[in-house]
C-alpha cells in the first residue's frame, strides 16, 4: 500500500471494550469459558469512530498513531465485568492453552509509543452499554407473546 499510487491512511486501534466477553464466548460451554490472561488497553467503538471521522475529512497521513483507550486492563477481568453487567454467569478459566498462547503475554497488545489515547474508560463504556440495553430489555418484556 505504501508504495502504491493512491494516498492512504491506516488507523491501528486496540481491541474494543466488548472484545473480552466476545473472546470468552468463543470457548464457552455449559457456563464455563477458557480465556487467556492477556493485557489489553481497550477502546470504545465511539472513540474510534471519532478518530476515523476526523481522519476521513483530512489529508492522507499514511500510518496514523495507534489509537487506544485510557488504561491497560486484564482480559479476564474485563470479560467477568462485562458478563456480570449483562446478567450472564460464566465461570472464566484463565489459560494460555487456547487460541492465544503465552507469546501474547505482557505488552504485546498494548499501544505503541506516541499513541493517541482516547478518553472513554471501560467503566464509562460499561455504564453506557447497560443503559442502552435497558430499553431493549424493557421492550422485549413488554411485547405480547403469541399462543
N, C-alpha and C positions, 0 to 999 in steps of 0.2 A: 504494500500500500504506500509506504513512504516513498518508493521510487516511481510510483505511478504518476500519470499526468493530471489527476484531479486533486485539488486541495481537500484536506480532511482534518477531522478532529476525532480522537478516541478519548472517551472519558471512563477510565477504570474506576469502579466503585467496589467497596467492600460488600459483604453479604447484607441482605435486607434483614430487618428485625425479625421477620417471621421464619427465617432460614432454619433456626434451631428446631422449632416444632415440626417443620417440614421434613428435616433430616430424621428426626425421631419417628415420624410417620412412615418413612420408608421401611423400617425394620419392625414396626410394632406388630406383635402377635399376642392375642389374649391379654391385652393390657400391659405388656412388657415390651420395652424397646431398648435396643443397644444404641449407644451414641458415643462418638469419640469425644474425649475431653479437650476439644480444640479451644484455642484462644482466638477470639474474633473481635472486631470493632464495628458492630453492625450500624446500619444507617436506615433511616426512614425512607421509604419509597418517595414520599412527597419531597424530601430534601434532594434526592437525586433528580426528580422532575424539575425542581427549581434550577438546578445547575444546568441541566440539559436545555431548558428554555432560554437561559442566558447565553449558552454556547450557540444555540441554533440561530440566533439573530446577529451573532458577531462574526468576525473573520475566522477562517480556519486556523487552528492552533497546533496541529499535529497531535502529539501525545500530551494530553492535559494531565495535571497533577492528580494523584489518587484522591478520590472523594470518600470520606468516611464519617461515621458518627463520632460523637464526642468522647466515648470511653470504651476501653477494652473490657471484655467480659468473657466468662466461660460459657461454652455452648451448652453444657449440661444444665447449668443454672437457668439460662435463657429458655431452654425447652421446658424445664419444670415450671417456671413462672408463666410462660405463655399457655401451657396446657391448663394450669391451675386457673388462670384468668378466664379461660374458655369453658371452665367447668368439666374438664376432662381429667380422669385419674389414669395416669400412665406411670408405671414404675420404670425409671430410667436406669440402665446398667451401663456405666462408663466403661469403654473398652477401645483398644486400638486394633481389634481384630476384624473390624468391619471394612467398609469402603474407604475410610480414612485411616491410614496406618500412622505409626509413630514418626514418619518423615514429615508429617504435618504438625508436629508438636512445636511449641514455642511461638515465635513471632512470624511464622511463615505467612499467615493470613492477615497480618496487620498492615496498615497502610505504610507506604514508604516515606522517606524524608520529604518535607515540603508539602505534605498532604493538605488538601482543602478540607478542613474539619467543619462539619455542619452541626447545627445546634440541637436537633431533636434527640433527647435521650431515649433509651429503651423504656424507662418508666413512663415518660410522657406519651410515647407511641402506644404503650400497652393501655393506658387510660383512654386514649383516643379510640383504640380498637374496641375496647369494651363498650364505649358509648355509641359507636357505630353499630355494633352487633345488637344492642338492646332493642332498638326499634324493629329490627328484623325478627328477633325472637318474639316480641310482642305481637307483631303482625301475623307470624306463623301460628301463635297460640290462639289468636282471635279468629282465624279462618275456620269456617264451618267444615266439618268432615262429612263426607257423603256416606250414606249407609245403603 
